[in-house]
């Protein structure tokens, strides 16, 4: 089983994100085989997604974005994008707010199931961010959807600014192409936790795995 830490700071820095495919820096990502999401390369693009008529109705301020890695996702308008090489599957993709205090991380998971990925991430052999505190681990399987969501806090996340304690939601799930992906949402715990949940759930609602969706219409 490969170990990768993605910096979702919840998965990457020392967290869960790495658990997907690359061995990201010990971020809050998970552990998988990805690259080092904690290394924040300069933005490679500024998302300006094209809305799709068949996509979900998104909250105000969000748009659908077709990523160069082939997947589609819903993200806040105007966020910047960076990538980190991964040892497994797609590159680790990070979207950040202008002030760098909020982040979405997307990567592919190498373990055989979402639960197996979190078992690895939460094990003693996987490094965690400083001040890591697990709040909850919820299995979301319902017969149609297979996924598990980890919620945690961290004092610091590698490569990310000092915002006080970080609050992270990291969800790993089986997508329509049969592959397992992770989406993690990061933000300051000081301003409440509902914003990270909205960021995560909106991203998930707008997610379509690489090359599995109809192209968005272009006006």
MARBA-433867 format. One record per residue (C-alpha): residue in three letters; x, y, z. Coordinates in Angstrom, 3 decimals. Layout:
+------+----------+----------+----------+
: type :       xx :       yy :       zz :
+------+----------+----------+----------+
:  Ala :        X :        Y :        Z :
...
+------+----------+----------+----------+
//
This chain:
+------+----------+----------+----------+
: type :       xx :       yy :       zz :
+------+----------+----------+----------+
:  Unk :    0.000 :    0.000 :    0.000 :
:  Unk :    1.577 :    3.268 :   -0.985 :
:  Unk :    1.782 :    6.152 :    1.364 :
:  Unk :    1.306 :    9.625 :    0.131 :
:  Unk :    0.684 :   12.789 :    1.976 :
:  Unk :   -1.208 :   15.453 :    0.223 :
:  Unk :   -1.338 :   18.761 :    1.698 :
:  Unk :   -4.772 :   19.520 :    2.131 :
:  Unk :   -3.644 :   20.253 :    5.229 :
:  Unk :   -6.012 :   18.127 :    5.768 :
:  Unk :   -4.220 :   16.097 :    3.412 :
:  Unk :   -1.022 :   17.243 :    2.237 :
:  Unk :    1.089 :   19.005 :    4.640 :
:  Unk :    0.948 :   16.384 :    7.133 :
:  Unk :   -2.470 :   15.411 :    6.548 :
:  Unk :   -4.912 :   13.383 :    4.691 :
:  Unk :   -4.557 :   14.630 :    1.261 :
:  Unk :   -1.477 :   12.749 :    0.745 :
:  Unk :   -3.153 :    9.554 :    1.201 :
:  Unk :   -4.263 :    9.573 :   -2.236 :
:  Unk :   -1.571 :    9.256 :   -4.640 :
:  Unk :    1.458 :   11.135 :   -4.113 :
:  Unk :    3.474 :   11.597 :   -1.237 :
:  Unk :    2.707 :   15.176 :   -0.693 :
:  Unk :    4.430 :   16.937 :    1.989 :
:  Unk :    3.086 :   16.220 :    5.305 :
:  Unk :    0.308 :   18.502 :    4.782 :
:  Unk :   -3.137 :   18.064 :    6.008 :
:  Unk :   -3.911 :   16.034 :    3.089 :
:  Unk :   -3.918 :   12.410 :    3.372 :
:  Unk :   -1.501 :    9.758 :    2.655 :
:  Unk :   -1.358 :    8.349 :   -0.752 :
:  Unk :    0.923 :    8.551 :   -3.590 :
:  Unk :    0.844 :   12.076 :   -4.721 :
:  Unk :    3.307 :   14.816 :   -5.031 :
:  Unk :    4.095 :   17.381 :   -2.430 :
:  Unk :    1.112 :   19.664 :   -2.211 :
:  Unk :    2.757 :   21.521 :    0.589 :
:  Unk :    5.152 :   22.978 :   -1.849 :
:  Unk :    3.206 :   25.887 :   -3.155 :
:  Unk :    4.359 :   26.541 :   -6.702 :
:  Unk :    3.286 :   29.799 :   -8.306 :
:  Unk :   -0.246 :   29.790 :   -9.709 :
:  Unk :   -0.378 :   28.125 :  -13.096 :
:  Unk :   -3.743 :   29.592 :  -13.952 :
:  Unk :   -6.609 :   31.655 :  -12.679 :
:  Unk :   -9.857 :   29.705 :  -12.953 :
:  Unk :  -12.444 :   31.268 :  -15.189 :
:  Unk :  -14.659 :   28.258 :  -15.672 :
:  Unk :  -17.453 :   28.040 :  -18.195 :
:  Unk :  -20.884 :   27.223 :  -16.707 :
:  Unk :  -22.512 :   24.040 :  -17.929 :
:  Unk :  -26.258 :   23.961 :  -18.597 :
:  Unk :  -26.407 :   20.409 :  -17.258 :
:  Unk :  -24.469 :   21.095 :  -14.082 :
:  Unk :  -25.831 :   21.667 :  -10.573 :
:  Unk :  -27.226 :   25.003 :   -9.467 :
:  Unk :  -24.372 :   26.584 :   -7.544 :
:  Unk :  -24.408 :   29.046 :   -4.632 :
:  Unk :  -23.715 :   32.681 :   -5.454 :
:  Unk :  -20.047 :   33.342 :   -6.057 :
:  Unk :  -19.244 :   29.876 :   -7.419 :
:  Unk :  -18.653 :   28.636 :  -10.955 :
:  Unk :  -17.952 :   25.345 :  -12.690 :
:  Unk :  -14.322 :   24.993 :  -13.723 :
:  Unk :  -12.917 :   22.509 :  -16.234 :
:  Unk :   -9.454 :   21.715 :  -14.951 :
:  Unk :   -6.468 :   20.929 :  -17.165 :
:  Unk :   -6.247 :   17.564 :  -15.345 :
:  Unk :   -9.520 :   16.622 :  -17.052 :
:  Unk :  -11.994 :   16.822 :  -14.179 :
:  Unk :  -14.752 :   19.377 :  -13.599 :
:  Unk :  -15.383 :   20.992 :  -10.225 :
:  Unk :  -17.276 :   23.883 :   -8.655 :
:  Unk :  -15.027 :   26.519 :   -7.072 :
:  Unk :  -15.343 :   30.129 :   -5.869 :
:  Unk :  -14.877 :   32.663 :   -8.659 :
:  Unk :  -11.483 :   34.299 :   -8.956 :
:  Unk :   -9.446 :   31.702 :   -7.055 :
:  Unk :   -5.907 :   30.889 :   -8.228 :
:  Unk :   -4.704 :   27.428 :   -9.179 :
:  Unk :   -1.438 :   25.563 :   -8.555 :
:  Unk :   -0.407 :   21.961 :   -9.091 :
:  Unk :    2.052 :   19.526 :   -7.557 :
:  Unk :    3.305 :   16.388 :   -9.347 :
:  Unk :    1.787 :   13.153 :   -8.093 :
:  Unk :    3.127 :    9.626 :   -8.011 :
:  Unk :   -0.341 :    8.276 :   -8.681 :
:  Unk :   -3.121 :    9.415 :  -10.989 :
:  Unk :   -3.745 :   13.092 :  -11.664 :
:  Unk :   -1.559 :   15.874 :  -10.311 :
:  Unk :   -2.461 :   17.328 :   -6.933 :
:  Unk :   -4.467 :   20.475 :   -7.700 :
:  Unk :   -4.854 :   23.347 :   -5.222 :
:  Unk :   -7.261 :   26.264 :   -5.585 :
:  Unk :   -6.718 :   29.225 :   -3.253 :
:  Unk :   -8.504 :   32.410 :   -2.279 :
:  Unk :   -6.755 :   35.734 :   -2.938 :
:  Unk :   -5.693 :   36.040 :    0.722 :
:  Unk :   -4.446 :   32.402 :    0.797 :
:  Unk :   -6.603 :   31.707 :    3.855 :
:  Unk :   -8.939 :   29.238 :    2.143 :
:  Unk :   -8.049 :   26.330 :   -0.076 :
:  Unk :   -9.531 :   23.414 :   -2.001 :
:  Unk :   -7.337 :   20.446 :   -2.815 :
:  Unk :   -8.102 :   17.683 :   -5.302 :
:  Unk :   -6.126 :   14.503 :   -5.898 :
:  Unk :   -6.492 :   10.825 :   -6.744 :
:  Unk :   -6.254 :    8.138 :   -4.081 :
:  Unk :   -4.244 :    4.956 :   -4.517 :
:  Unk :   -5.711 :    2.862 :   -1.695 :
:  Unk :   -8.458 :    0.340 :   -2.451 :
:  Unk :  -11.212 :    2.281 :   -0.684 :
:  Unk :  -11.874 :    5.610 :    1.057 :
:  Unk :  -11.857 :    3.863 :    4.441 :
:  Unk :   -8.539 :    2.146 :    3.697 :
:  Unk :   -7.044 :    5.500 :    2.725 :
:  Unk :   -8.078 :    7.091 :    6.018 :
:  Unk :   -6.931 :    4.043 :    7.980 :
:  Unk :   -3.499 :    4.674 :    6.544 :
:  Unk :   -3.578 :    8.408 :    7.096 :
:  Unk :   -4.736 :    8.113 :   10.701 :
:  Unk :   -2.222 :    5.390 :   11.542 :
:  Unk :    0.880 :    6.110 :   13.618 :
:  Unk :    3.096 :    5.594 :   10.558 :
:  Unk :    1.674 :    8.666 :    8.813 :
:  Unk :    2.912 :   12.108 :    9.867 :
:  Unk :    0.261 :   14.668 :   10.740 :
:  Unk :    0.311 :   18.479 :   10.820 :
:  Unk :    1.400 :   20.133 :   14.060 :
:  Unk :   -1.490 :   20.295 :   16.491 :
:  Unk :   -3.537 :   17.731 :   14.537 :
:  Unk :   -6.864 :   17.034 :   16.269 :
:  Unk :   -9.377 :   14.640 :   14.744 :
:  Unk :  -12.927 :   15.925 :   15.203 :
:  Unk :  -14.870 :   13.248 :   13.345 :
:  Unk :  -14.611 :   10.472 :   10.760 :
:  Unk :  -17.908 :    9.749 :    9.043 :
:  Unk :  -18.633 :    6.911 :    6.622 :
:  Unk :  -21.117 :    8.247 :    4.048 :
:  Unk :  -21.881 :    5.022 :    2.158 :
:  Unk :  -25.578 :    4.837 :    1.251 :
:  Unk :  -25.779 :    2.187 :   -1.443 :
:  Unk :  -25.254 :    4.655 :   -4.274 :
:  Unk :  -22.441 :    6.792 :   -2.920 :
:  Unk :  -19.238 :    5.415 :   -1.404 :
:  Unk :  -17.215 :    7.902 :    0.588 :
:  Unk :  -15.811 :    8.880 :    3.967 :
:  Unk :  -15.304 :   12.368 :    5.432 :
:  Unk :  -12.647 :   13.355 :    7.967 :
:  Unk :  -12.930 :   16.620 :    9.907 :
:  Unk :   -9.926 :   17.890 :   11.829 :
:  Unk :   -8.010 :   20.859 :   13.214 :
:  Unk :   -4.327 :   21.711 :   12.863 :
:  Unk :   -2.147 :   24.445 :   14.336 :
:  Unk :   -0.070 :   24.807 :   11.192 :
:  Unk :   -0.064 :   23.459 :    7.670 :
:  Unk :    3.132 :   23.226 :    5.720 :
:  Unk :    3.448 :   25.904 :    3.091 :
:  Unk :    0.322 :   27.715 :    4.233 :
:  Unk :    0.013 :   31.073 :    6.099 :
:  Unk :   -0.474 :   31.443 :    9.830 :
:  Unk :   -4.231 :   31.873 :   10.298 :
:  Unk :   -4.454 :   30.524 :   13.827 :
:  Unk :   -5.906 :   27.006 :   13.928 :
:  Unk :   -6.844 :   25.499 :   10.596 :
:  Unk :  -10.161 :   23.708 :   10.128 :
:  Unk :  -10.234 :   20.996 :    7.462 :
:  Unk :  -12.787 :   18.721 :    5.837 :
:  Unk :  -11.250 :   15.920 :    3.771 :
:  Unk :  -13.611 :   13.673 :    1.811 :
:  Unk :  -12.459 :   10.618 :   -0.155 :
:  Unk :  -14.954 :    8.965 :   -2.466 :
:  Unk :  -15.530 :    6.645 :   -5.398 :
:  Unk :  -16.385 :    8.693 :   -8.497 :
:  Unk :  -18.454 :    7.668 :  -11.514 :
:  Unk :  -15.343 :    6.388 :  -13.309 :
:  Unk :  -14.712 :    3.880 :  -10.509 :
:  Unk :  -11.573 :    5.663 :   -9.295 :
:  Unk :  -11.147 :    7.133 :   -5.821 :
:  Unk :  -10.570 :   10.871 :   -5.414 :
:  Unk :  -10.167 :   13.242 :   -2.496 :
:  Unk :  -11.393 :   16.796 :   -2.114 :
:  Unk :  -10.284 :   18.745 :    0.946 :
:  Unk :  -11.413 :   22.195 :    2.084 :
:  Unk :   -9.223 :   24.360 :    4.354 :
:  Unk :   -9.903 :   27.566 :    6.223 :
:  Unk :   -9.347 :   29.371 :    9.550 :
:  Unk :  -11.226 :   27.797 :   12.437 :
:  Unk :  -11.674 :   31.237 :   14.003 :
:  Unk :  -14.395 :   32.314 :   11.558 :
:  Unk :  -16.576 :   29.251 :   12.079 :
:  Unk :  -16.754 :   25.912 :   10.280 :
:  Unk :  -19.764 :   26.279 :    7.993 :
:  Unk :  -17.743 :   27.937 :    5.228 :
:  Unk :  -15.402 :   24.949 :    4.841 :
:  Unk :  -18.406 :   22.612 :    4.720 :
:  Unk :  -20.038 :   24.721 :    1.999 :
:  Unk :  -16.776 :   24.815 :    0.060 :
:  Unk :  -16.467 :   21.033 :    0.234 :
:  Unk :  -20.067 :   20.115 :   -0.541 :
:  Unk :  -20.324 :   22.589 :   -3.420 :
:  Unk :  -17.092 :   21.257 :   -4.922 :
:  Unk :  -18.389 :   17.697 :   -4.592 :
:  Unk :  -21.732 :   18.538 :   -6.202 :
:  Unk :  -19.941 :   20.032 :   -9.187 :
:  Unk :  -17.290 :   17.299 :   -9.469 :
:  Unk :  -17.029 :   15.061 :  -12.496 :
:  Unk :  -13.971 :   12.784 :  -12.860 :
:  Unk :  -11.450 :   13.196 :  -15.680 :
:  Unk :  -13.033 :   12.966 :  -19.114 :
:  Unk :  -16.257 :   11.441 :  -17.773 :
:  Unk :  -18.520 :   14.473 :  -18.336 :
:  Unk :  -20.147 :   16.044 :  -21.319 :
:  Unk :  -18.220 :   19.163 :  -22.325 :
:  Unk :  -19.636 :   22.399 :  -20.971 :
:  Unk :  -21.333 :   24.586 :  -23.531 :
:  Unk :  -19.501 :   27.681 :  -24.696 :
:  Unk :  -21.533 :   30.775 :  -25.533 :
+------+----------+----------+----------+
//
